[in-house]
Amino acid sequence: MLPKNAFIIAVDFDGTIVEDAYPSIGKPMLFAFDTLKNLQSQGHRLILWTYRTGSKLEEAVAFCKKNGIDFYAVNKSFPEEIFNEKYSRKIHADFFIDDRNIGGFLGWTKIHKLILNYEPEIKKRKGFFFFFK
């Protein structure tokens, strides 16, 4: 059972968690894993909801696990769900985070703020930057 005020959140992979480089795995999107970890730590249930299947799906799941995210379910509403052609493939979720939304991908900072109701702290990079004219 979900904690009170927790959501089920379906998250796309290519173009959302990572830059779109399908069939390869792109670079992580800025703040993607930080936001996903924060959502999980607050009791929200994350579902990986992606076009990927087979070995490409396994690579994506392993990549997320390596970056600290274990999904509640992958391409299904709950772990025990068995695909049956009689039923809809639509995932049951409160929110869907996808780069193909109307208006495009909001960005992880805005998603963090919308769901968790506060803006994450922006980490400053150490070092010097030089600009040449």
Backbone as CSV, one residue per row, in Angstrom:
resi,resn,N_x,N_y,N_z,CA_x,CA_y,CA_z,C_x,C_y,C_z
1,MET,0.841,-1.180,0.000,0.000,0.000,0.000,0.889,1.248,0.000
2,LEU,0.460,2.236,-0.749,1.209,3.489,-0.831,1.020,4.333,0.424
3,PRO,2.074,5.026,0.840,1.915,5.968,1.950,0.933,7.078,1.562
4,LYS,0.335,7.693,2.553,-0.590,8.799,2.310,0.137,9.884,1.520
5,ASN,-0.543,10.474,0.558,-0.018,11.535,-0.303,1.104,11.076,-1.230
6,ALA,1.252,9.776,-1.431,2.249,9.271,-2.374,1.577,9.012,-3.716
7,PHE,2.351,9.109,-4.778,1.835,8.935,-6.130,2.494,7.760,-6.814
8,ILE,1.793,7.229,-7.818,2.382,6.277,-8.748,2.787,7.104,-9.961
9,ILE,4.074,7.030,-10.313,4.611,7.882,-11.368,5.254,7.008,-12.438
10,ALA,4.713,7.069,-13.655,5.271,6.344,-14.795,6.261,7.259,-15.500
11,VAL,7.479,6.753,-15.718,8.553,7.571,-16.271,9.116,6.918,-17.528
12,ASP,9.187,7.687,-18.598,9.802,7.237,-19.841,11.319,7.232,-19.681
13,PHE,12.021,6.514,-20.535,13.474,6.433,-20.449,14.170,7.344,-21.468
14,ASP,14.091,7.000,-22.746,14.803,7.744,-23.785,14.203,9.133,-23.979
15,GLY,15.034,10.157,-23.821,14.574,11.532,-23.967,13.998,12.115,-22.690
16,THR,13.921,11.286,-21.637,13.341,11.739,-20.366,14.319,11.521,-19.220
17,ILE,14.700,10.282,-18.959,15.713,10.008,-17.943,17.099,10.242,-18.539
18,VAL,17.260,9.838,-19.784,18.524,10.055,-20.507,18.231,10.777,-21.814
19,GLU,19.262,11.409,-22.371,19.126,12.025,-23.687,18.782,10.928,-24.683
20,ASP,17.984,11.257,-25.679,17.543,10.260,-26.653,18.696,9.876,-27.578
21,ALA,19.144,8.632,-27.460,20.204,8.101,-28.316,19.858,6.663,-28.719
22,TYR,18.574,6.319,-28.642,18.112,4.956,-28.908,18.670,4.470,-30.234
23,PRO,19.196,3.261,-30.311,19.121,2.158,-29.352,20.205,2.188,-28.274
24,SER,21.141,3.137,-28.373,22.138,3.286,-27.307,21.494,3.982,-26.121
25,ILE,22.244,4.101,-25.038,21.774,4.831,-23.868,22.486,6.178,-23.851
26,GLY,21.698,7.247,-23.861,22.259,8.590,-23.851,22.759,8.996,-22.472
27,LYS,23.293,10.205,-22.411,23.757,10.761,-21.130,22.546,11.055,-20.248
28,PRO,22.696,10.907,-18.934,21.582,11.236,-18.032,21.157,12.699,-18.188
29,MET,19.863,12.926,-18.159,19.327,14.290,-18.200,19.664,14.964,-16.870
30,LEU,19.909,16.257,-16.934,20.252,17.041,-15.762,19.183,16.894,-14.685
31,PHE,19.562,16.494,-13.488,18.719,16.316,-12.302,17.769,15.113,-12.366
32,ALA,17.849,14.292,-13.432,16.920,13.158,-13.548,17.056,12.201,-12.375
33,PHE,18.245,11.678,-12.141,18.407,10.684,-11.083,18.264,11.298,-9.697
34,ASP,18.696,12.545,-9.524,18.496,13.223,-8.229,17.009,13.322,-7.914
35,THR,16.220,13.727,-8.904,14.775,13.879,-8.699,14.111,12.531,-8.465
36,LEU,14.464,11.526,-9.260,13.871,10.199,-9.085,14.193,9.612,-7.714
37,LYS,15.424,9.768,-7.263,15.805,9.289,-5.923,15.010,10.018,-4.849
38,ASN,14.852,11.319,-5.012,14.090,12.104,-4.043,12.632,11.652,-4.023
39,LEU,12.052,11.410,-5.190,10.669,10.933,-5.254,10.530,9.593,-4.534
40,GLN,11.463,8.675,-4.782,11.401,7.374,-4.108,11.566,7.511,-2.601
41,SER,12.468,8.385,-2.180,12.702,8.546,-0.740,11.476,9.106,-0.027
42,GLN,10.607,9.780,-0.774,9.384,10.348,-0.196,8.210,9.371,-0.279
43,GLY,8.480,8.145,-0.775,7.437,7.118,-0.803,6.675,6.997,-2.096
44,HIS,7.033,7.769,-3.115,6.352,7.660,-4.408,6.813,6.387,-5.116
45,ARG,5.897,5.764,-5.840,6.174,4.513,-6.537,6.495,4.831,-7.996
46,LEU,7.681,4.413,-8.462,8.119,4.700,-9.822,7.986,3.469,-10.712
47,ILE,7.406,3.697,-11.890,7.283,2.663,-12.912,8.058,3.124,-14.129
48,LEU,8.931,2.266,-14.652,9.593,2.577,-15.908,8.625,2.227,-17.021
49,TRP,8.332,3.203,-17.850,7.330,3.076,-18.904,8.002,3.495,-20.199
50,THR,8.438,2.520,-20.996,9.293,2.803,-22.137,8.952,1.929,-23.338
51,TYR,9.367,2.399,-24.500,9.220,1.661,-25.750,10.157,0.460,-25.794
52,ARG,11.226,0.504,-25.031,12.248,-0.536,-25.071,11.689,-1.897,-24.648
53,THR,12.230,-2.938,-25.286,11.887,-4.315,-24.934,13.164,-5.152,-25.005
54,GLY,13.085,-6.388,-24.544,14.188,-7.329,-24.662,15.482,-6.822,-24.037
55,SER,16.600,-7.053,-24.737,17.909,-6.692,-24.195,18.068,-5.184,-24.038
56,LYS,17.443,-4.399,-24.898,17.534,-2.933,-24.784,16.814,-2.446,-23.524
57,LEU,15.720,-3.106,-23.157,15.023,-2.786,-21.917,15.877,-3.193,-20.721
58,GLU,16.472,-4.375,-20.784,17.336,-4.837,-19.695,18.507,-3.878,-19.475
59,GLU,19.075,-3.341,-20.575,20.167,-2.362,-20.469,19.693,-1.097,-19.757
60,ALA,18.502,-0.631,-20.092,17.957,0.581,-19.470,17.706,0.371,-17.976
61,VAL,17.138,-0.766,-17.627,16.870,-1.079,-16.218,18.187,-1.167,-15.443
62,ALA,19.187,-1.825,-16.026,20.496,-1.949,-15.374,21.159,-0.577,-15.228
63,PHE,21.028,0.280,-16.224,21.600,1.623,-16.171,20.968,2.422,-15.028
64,CYS,19.657,2.325,-14.896,18.963,3.031,-13.810,19.377,2.468,-12.454
65,LYS,19.482,1.163,-12.357,19.892,0.530,-11.102,21.296,0.986,-10.715
66,LYS,22.197,1.047,-11.700,23.564,1.518,-11.472,23.573,2.961,-10.964
67,ASN,22.551,3.731,-11.345,22.434,5.126,-10.923,21.505,5.306,-9.728
68,GLY,21.186,4.197,-9.045,20.458,4.275,-7.779,18.952,4.184,-7.842
69,ILE,18.395,3.785,-8.989,16.941,3.689,-9.105,16.516,2.252,-9.393
70,ASP,15.721,1.685,-8.478,15.053,0.406,-8.686,13.578,0.709,-8.868
71,PHE,13.024,0.331,-9.982,11.620,0.630,-10.256,10.692,-0.375,-9.592
72,TYR,9.527,0.108,-9.199,8.482,-0.751,-8.641,8.048,-1.772,-9.689
73,ALA,7.891,-1.319,-10.931,7.494,-2.189,-12.038,8.095,-1.627,-13.325
74,VAL,8.170,-2.468,-14.335,8.718,-2.064,-15.628,7.715,-2.438,-16.722
75,ASN,7.211,-1.416,-17.412,6.233,-1.576,-18.500,4.975,-2.340,-18.070
76,LYS,4.625,-2.193,-16.812,3.381,-2.768,-16.291,2.980,-2.002,-15.037
77,SER,1.754,-2.154,-14.623,1.231,-1.395,-13.489,1.716,-1.907,-12.142
78,PHE,2.022,-3.192,-12.049,2.528,-3.777,-10.811,3.415,-4.963,-11.198
79,PRO,4.362,-5.327,-10.333,5.364,-6.343,-10.703,4.792,-7.682,-11.152
80,GLU,3.684,-8.108,-10.559,3.130,-9.432,-10.842,2.241,-9.456,-12.083
81,GLU,1.990,-8.302,-12.682,1.084,-8.240,-13.840,1.635,-9.072,-14.998
82,ILE,0.767,-9.863,-15.610,1.124,-10.663,-16.772,0.333,-10.122,-17.960
83,PHE,1.051,-9.859,-19.040,0.390,-9.294,-20.213,-0.647,-10.254,-20.766
84,ASN,-1.833,-9.718,-21.037,-2.922,-10.463,-21.636,-3.523,-9.570,-22.709
85,GLU,-3.585,-10.048,-23.943,-4.077,-9.235,-25.056,-5.527,-8.795,-24.887
86,LYS,-6.265,-9.412,-23.975,-7.657,-9.027,-23.731,-7.764,-7.690,-23.012
87,TYR,-6.674,-7.279,-22.344,-6.711,-6.082,-21.518,-5.824,-4.985,-22.095
88,SER,-6.097,-3.787,-21.723,-5.347,-2.627,-22.193,-3.897,-2.674,-21.710
89,ARG,-2.979,-2.172,-22.515,-1.573,-2.057,-22.119,-1.321,-0.741,-21.393
90,LYS,-2.351,0.034,-21.180,-2.174,1.310,-20.502,-1.734,1.070,-19.063
91,ILE,-0.717,1.815,-18.645,-0.193,1.724,-17.288,-1.081,2.553,-16.358
92,HIS,-1.359,2.032,-15.179,-2.091,2.798,-14.173,-1.080,3.649,-13.404
93,ALA,-1.227,4.973,-13.496,-0.337,5.894,-12.783,-1.061,7.202,-12.527
94,ASP,-0.578,7.926,-11.517,-1.122,9.256,-11.240,-0.499,10.308,-12.151
95,PHE,0.771,10.103,-12.492,1.492,11.026,-13.371,2.286,10.231,-14.395
96,PHE,2.443,10.815,-15.572,3.281,10.266,-16.628,4.315,11.326,-16.980
97,ILE,5.580,10.978,-16.856,6.659,11.902,-17.196,7.295,11.398,-18.485
98,ASP,7.182,12.209,-19.547,7.600,11.764,-20.866,8.013,12.969,-21.702
99,ASP,9.018,12.794,-22.552,9.449,13.873,-23.432,8.457,14.120,-24.568
100,ARG,7.492,13.248,-24.733,6.515,13.388,-25.818,5.208,14.034,-25.354
101,ASN,5.226,14.664,-24.180,4.040,15.378,-23.700,3.692,16.521,-24.639
102,ILE,2.462,16.936,-24.634,2.100,18.154,-25.363,2.870,19.291,-24.708
103,GLY,3.576,20.040,-25.510,4.403,21.114,-24.972,5.825,20.669,-24.690
104,GLY,6.108,19.362,-24.838,7.463,18.861,-24.643,7.781,18.530,-23.195
105,PHE,9.023,18.152,-22.986,9.495,17.765,-21.666,9.681,19.003,-20.792
106,LEU,9.146,18.979,-19.587,9.192,20.136,-18.690,10.572,20.386,-18.101
107,GLY,11.372,19.342,-17.981,12.661,19.448,-17.294,12.505,18.955,-15.871
108,TRP,13.570,18.343,-15.347,13.489,17.697,-14.038,13.347,18.683,-12.887
109,THR,13.882,19.887,-13.021,13.724,20.877,-11.942,12.255,21.243,-11.782
110,LYS,11.566,21.474,-12.896,10.150,21.836,-12.829,9.303,20.655,-12.345
111,ILE,9.628,19.454,-12.787,8.896,18.265,-12.331,9.070,18.089,-10.826
112,HIS,10.293,18.243,-10.361,10.586,18.154,-8.924,9.716,19.141,-8.155
113,LYS,9.662,20.361,-8.648,8.886,21.414,-7.978,7.384,21.115,-8.012
114,LEU,6.880,20.623,-9.131,5.449,20.337,-9.249,5.004,19.190,-8.340
115,ILE,5.774,18.122,-8.288,5.358,16.950,-7.513,5.697,17.098,-6.033
116,LEU,6.911,17.568,-5.741,7.355,17.636,-4.346,7.090,18.994,-3.704
117,ASN,6.628,19.926,-4.495,6.199,21.229,-4.008,7.343,22.116,-3.516
118,TYR,8.547,21.861,-3.988,9.658,22.776,-3.725,10.721,22.573,-4.793
119,GLU,11.543,23.580,-4.957,12.586,23.540,-5.978,13.868,22.966,-5.382
120,PRO,14.522,22.042,-6.098,15.753,21.454,-5.560,16.877,22.485,-5.531
121,GLU,17.818,22.255,-4.629,18.983,23.131,-4.539,19.868,22.879,-5.754
122,ILE,20.267,23.958,-6.409,21.146,23.842,-7.565,22.575,23.733,-7.068
123,LYS,23.244,22.658,-7.443,24.624,22.450,-7.025,25.541,23.267,-7.923
124,LYS,26.416,24.041,-7.311,27.349,24.852,-8.078,28.573,24.022,-8.401
125,ARG,29.059,24.205,-9.617,30.264,23.491,-10.028,31.491,24.229,-9.547
126,LYS,32.486,23.460,-9.145,33.747,24.052,-8.724,34.628,24.212,-9.948
127,GLY,35.473,25.204,-9.914,36.406,25.402,-11.014,36.217,26.754,-11.654
128,PHE,36.994,26.986,-12.644,36.980,28.264,-13.330,36.526,28.062,-14.768
129,PHE,35.847,29.058,-15.277,35.414,29.037,-16.661,36.034,30.232,-17.362
130,PHE,36.584,29.998,-18.519,37.195,31.071,-19.282,36.406,31.251,-20.569
131,PHE,36.119,32.472,-20.895,35.402,32.783,-22.123,36.323,33.599,-23.004
132,PHE,36.416,33.227,-24.267,37.261,33.921,-25.209,36.392,34.621,-26.236
133,LYS,36.838,35.783,-26.636,36.108,36.524,-27.683,36.694,36.242,-29.030
